[in-house]
Amino acid sequence: MQSDSAKFGNFIVWACLLSWYWIAAFVNSKGVSWWLAIVVAGSVLVVAGSVIGQSIRVAKWINANRRCEHGVRAGKTGRCDTCEAIAQRAAQKQMIVKESEALQLREKQRLSEAWLSNAESYFKMKSQEFETAVAVLFRKLDYKVLQTPFSNDGGKDAVVWKDGKKYLIECKRYAEGQSIGRRDLQILVAAMLEEKAAGGIYVNTGRFTETAVAYALQNRIDLYDRNRLPALVNKAYGVPVGATRADVMCPECGQIHSLALGTTGTCRNGHRIANNLRMEDMSVLGSLEPPRCKKCGREMKVVKGSRGPFWGCSQYPACKSSQPIMGKAERFRGRWGR
């Protein structure tokens, strides 16, 4: 195969030949004989080539002898040593900024998972966040999980599979003093019968009444209330991990230091650094590893849409690809499992 330089050379040759022909044809159309028209066309091309060549040499000479902003004649690059140092420093800072952003994203993901390893976090969540947290929790326990829509869910917040069996999960983010009775469990049992599920799981941050506990034993439902949920969280995540400090990169020199959330400090070179992460930034979505865009391969980010969050390409609007958040199911037609 021809190289790019060979292709370019062939292009120049053909362009010269065609130009020669069209110039000769134009001269011939003015009543000049063909042989003289060919000579004139050739002369025109030689003069034009000479002018272009001289112009290129003059441009190179001007570029080699022009002075940079510091008044130094810096040769072909047009930059002196000071200019080169400034350019290298700018490139270095740009790289530090990118690495710092990537580090902050990794730390937020790590801290969010550490935050989820503490059962107390579940008692402070809003309803939708709690549902997603429970879905992530059961994934940690090696279940295959598919969440239902946040509204009109048919009596189930998630459908899970393990060891070839299907189970339904219902979640309630109730206050400590609130209780769930038998009537709420009957809705889950109806959904289990409809879906032909092997069992049910009811996760509640409040309490269950005695009649609800008895009904659950009769209908293959595992109950997790405010007392049993911490054990389930520990089983999934292990010993709770602290989420009070994060690694931060110095924006000047790139050194990494550990700082408490929301505090400032100095690196070993005396530069000011700040940890902008706060406990309020910890979230279920923040604990999920961003997927790669199926179209362009770039990392995706969480986008808050009108119908809920979803993964959107970080290159938007150049790439408009999107994916549902892990564990957030779309509306299905018919019954689950079909």
C-alpha positions in Angstrom: 0.0 0.0 0.0 1.1 3.5 -0.7 2.2 5.8 2.1 0.6 9.1 2.8 3.6 11.0 1.3 3.5 8.9 -1.9 -0.3 9.6 -2.2 0.3 13.3 -1.7 3.1 13.2 -4.3 0.8 11.5 -6.8 -1.9 14.1 -6.1 0.6 17.0 -6.8 1.7 15.4 -10.1 -1.8 15.0 -11.3 -2.8 18.5 -10.2 0.2 19.9 -12.2 -0.7 17.9 -15.3 -4.4 19.0 -15.2 -3.4 22.6 -14.6 -1.0 22.4 -17.5 -3.7 21.1 -19.7 -6.4 23.6 -18.7 -4.0 26.6 -19.0 -2.9 25.3 -22.5 -6.5 24.9 -23.5 -7.3 28.4 -22.3 -4.4 29.9 -24.3 -5.3 27.8 -27.3 -8.9 29.2 -27.2 -7.4 32.6 -27.8 -6.1 31.6 -31.2 -2.6 30.5 -30.1 -1.3 27.3 -31.7 -1.3 24.2 -29.5 2.5 23.8 -29.3 3.0 27.4 -28.2 0.1 27.2 -25.8 1.8 24.1 -24.2 5.0 26.1 -23.8 3.2 29.1 -22.3 1.3 26.8 -19.8 4.6 25.2 -18.8 6.2 28.6 -18.2 3.2 29.7 -16.1 3.5 26.6 -13.9 7.3 27.0 -13.5 6.9 30.7 -12.5 4.0 29.8 -10.1 6.0 27.0 -8.5 9.0 29.3 -8.1 6.9 32.0 -6.5 5.3 29.5 -4.1 8.7 28.0 -3.2 10.1 31.4 -2.5 7.1 32.3 -0.4 7.6 29.2 1.7 11.3 29.9 2.2 10.5 33.6 3.2 7.8 32.4 5.6 10.3 29.9 7.2 13.0 32.7 7.5 10.5 35.1 9.1 9.3 32.4 11.6 12.9 31.5 12.4 13.9 35.1 13.0 10.9 36.5 14.7 11.1 37.3 18.4 8.9 35.9 21.1 7.0 38.0 23.7 10.2 38.1 25.7 12.2 39.7 22.9 14.3 36.6 22.1 14.9 35.3 18.6 13.9 31.7 19.3 14.5 29.9 16.0 12.0 27.4 14.4 9.8 27.0 17.4 9.3 30.8 17.8 9.7 30.3 21.6 12.6 30.9 23.9 13.4 28.8 26.9 11.1 30.9 29.1 8.3 30.4 26.6 8.9 26.6 26.6 8.9 26.5 30.4 5.6 28.4 30.5 4.1 26.0 27.9 5.3 22.9 29.8 3.9 24.3 33.1 0.5 25.0 31.5 0.4 21.5 30.1 1.4 20.1 33.5 -1.3 22.0 35.2 -3.9 20.8 32.7 -2.8 17.2 33.4 -3.0 17.8 37.1 -6.5 19.2 36.8 -7.6 16.1 34.9 -6.0 13.7 37.4 -7.4 15.7 40.3 -11.0 15.4 38.8 -10.5 11.7 38.3 -9.2 11.3 41.9 -12.1 13.2 43.3 -14.6 10.9 41.4 -12.8 7.8 42.7 -12.9 9.1 46.2 -16.5 10.0 46.0 -17.3 6.5 44.8 -15.2 5.0 47.6 -16.8 7.2 50.3 -20.3 6.6 49.0 -19.7 2.8 49.3 -18.3 3.3 52.7 -21.3 5.4 53.6 -23.6 2.6 52.4 -21.6 0.1 54.7 -23.1 1.9 57.7 -26.7 0.9 58.5 -27.4 4.3 60.0 -27.2 5.8 56.5 -30.3 3.8 55.4 -32.4 5.3 58.2 -31.7 8.9 56.8 -32.4 8.2 53.1 -35.4 9.3 51.1 -37.8 6.7 49.7 -36.4 6.4 46.2 -32.8 6.5 47.3 -33.6 3.8 49.9 -35.1 1.5 47.2 -32.0 1.9 45.1 -29.7 1.3 48.1 -31.5 -1.9 48.9 -31.2 -3.0 45.2 -27.4 -2.4 45.4 -27.3 -4.1 48.8 -28.7 -7.4 47.3 -26.3 -7.2 44.4 -23.6 -7.2 46.9 -25.1 -10.4 48.2 -24.8 -12.0 44.8 -28.4 -11.6 43.7 -29.3 -10.6 40.2 -31.5 -7.5 40.7 -33.9 -5.6 38.5 -35.7 -2.6 40.0 -39.3 -1.8 39.1 -40.4 1.8 38.3 -40.7 4.1 41.3 -44.5 4.4 40.8 -47.1 1.8 39.7 -44.7 -1.0 40.7 -47.4 -3.6 41.2 -46.6 -4.3 44.8 -42.8 -4.9 44.4 -39.8 -2.6 44.3 -37.4 -5.1 42.8 -37.3 -8.6 41.3 -34.2 -10.6 42.3 -32.9 -14.0 41.3 -30.5 -16.3 43.1 -29.7 -20.0 42.6 -32.3 -20.2 39.8 -35.1 -18.9 42.0 -37.0 -15.7 41.8 -37.9 -13.4 44.7 -39.7 -10.1 45.1 -38.5 -7.3 47.3 -40.7 -4.5 48.8 -39.1 -1.6 50.6 -40.5 1.0 53.0 -38.5 3.9 54.5 -40.6 4.3 57.6 -39.7 6.2 60.8 -38.6 4.2 63.9 -42.1 4.3 65.5 -44.0 3.3 62.3 -45.1 -0.3 61.9 -46.1 -2.5 58.9 -49.0 -4.9 59.4 -50.4 -7.9 57.7 -52.3 -5.9 55.1 -49.1 -4.5 53.5 -47.6 -8.0 53.3 -50.8 -9.3 51.6 -50.0 -7.0 48.7 -46.6 -8.5 48.4 -48.0 -12.1 48.5 -50.5 -11.2 45.7 -47.5 -10.0 43.6 -45.6 -13.2 44.5 -48.5 -15.4 43.3 -48.8 -13.4 40.1 -45.1 -13.6 39.3 -44.8 -17.2 40.6 -41.9 -16.2 42.9 -40.3 -18.6 45.3 -40.4 -16.1 48.1 -40.5 -12.5 49.2 -38.3 -10.0 51.0 -39.7 -7.0 52.9 -37.2 -4.4 54.0 -38.5 -1.7 56.4 -36.7 0.9 58.5 -39.6 0.9 60.9 -41.1 -2.1 62.7 -43.4 -5.1 61.9 -46.5 -6.0 63.9 -46.8 -9.4 65.5 -49.6 -10.4 63.0 -47.3 -9.4 60.1 -44.4 -11.5 61.5 -46.8 -14.5 61.8 -48.2 -14.0 58.3 -44.7 -13.7 56.8 -43.7 -17.1 58.3 -46.7 -18.7 56.6 -46.0 -17.2 53.2 -42.2 -17.5 52.7 -41.4 -13.8 53.3 -38.2 -12.7 55.0 -38.6 -9.6 57.1 -35.8 -7.0 57.7 -36.8 -4.2 60.1 -34.8 -1.6 62.0 -33.2 -4.3 64.1 -32.3 -6.8 61.4 -31.3 -4.5 58.6 -27.8 -3.7 60.1 -26.9 -7.4 60.1 -27.9 -7.6 56.4 -25.8 -4.5 55.6 -22.8 -6.0 57.5 -23.2 -9.2 55.6 -23.0 -7.4 52.3 -20.3 -4.8 53.0 -18.4 -6.3 56.0 -17.3 -4.1 58.8 -18.5 -0.5 58.4 -15.8 1.8 56.9 -15.3 5.4 57.9 -16.2 8.0 55.4 -14.7 11.1 57.0 -11.5 11.7 55.0 -10.6 11.7 51.3 -7.4 12.0 49.2 -7.0 15.4 47.6 -4.5 16.4 44.9 -2.7 19.7 45.1 -3.7 21.8 42.1 -0.1 23.3 41.9 2.3 20.4 42.3 0.1 17.3 42.1 0.9 15.9 45.5 -1.8 13.8 47.2 -2.8 14.4 50.8 -5.6 13.0 53.0 -7.9 15.6 54.4 -11.1 15.5 56.5 -14.2 16.2 54.5 -14.9 19.9 53.9 -11.6 21.1 55.3 -8.5 22.9 53.9 -4.8 22.4 54.4 -1.4 22.8 52.7 0.8 20.3 50.8 4.5 19.7 51.5 5.4 22.5 49.1 3.2 25.0 51.0 0.4 25.2 48.4 -3.2 25.5 49.7 -5.4 22.4 49.1 -9.1 21.9 49.8 -11.3 18.9 50.2 -14.6 20.0 48.7 -16.3 16.7 49.4 -18.9 16.6 52.1 -21.1 14.0 53.8 -24.0 15.5 51.8 -22.3 14.4 48.6 -22.4 10.7 49.6 -25.1 8.9 47.6 -26.2 5.5 46.3 -25.6 6.7 42.7 -22.2 8.0 43.7 -21.2 4.5 44.8 -21.8 3.0 41.3 -18.9 2.7 38.9 -19.7 4.8 35.8 -20.1 2.6 32.7 -18.5 3.2 29.3 -20.5 4.7 26.5 -21.5 2.0 24.0 -21.1 4.5 21.1 -17.9 6.4 21.8 -16.3 4.5 24.7 -16.0 7.5 27.0 -17.0 7.4 30.6 -20.6 8.2 31.4 -22.0 10.4 34.2 -25.2 10.6 36.2 -27.7 13.0 34.7 -30.8 14.1 36.6 -33.7 13.8 34.1 -37.3 14.7 34.5 -38.2 11.0 34.9 -35.3 10.2 37.3 -31.5 9.9 37.0 -29.8 8.0 34.1 -26.3 7.6 32.7 -25.5 10.1 30.0 -22.3 10.3 27.9 -19.7 12.8 29.3 -19.2 14.0 25.7 -22.7 15.3 25.4 -23.9 17.0 23.1 -21.3 15.5 20.7 -22.5 12.1 21.8 -26.1 11.8 23.0 -26.0 8.1 24.1 -27.6 7.2 27.4 -28.2 4.1 29.5 -30.5 3.4 32.5 -29.0 3.6 35.9 -27.8 0.2 37.1 -30.7 -1.4 38.8 -33.3 1.0 37.5 -35.7 -0.9 35.3 -37.7 0.5 32.4 -41.4 -0.1 32.2 -41.9 -3.7 31.1 -44.8 -5.0 29.0 -46.5 -8.0 30.4 -45.3 -9.9 33.4 -41.8 -10.1 34.9 -39.6 -12.9 33.8 -41.1 -13.3 30.3 
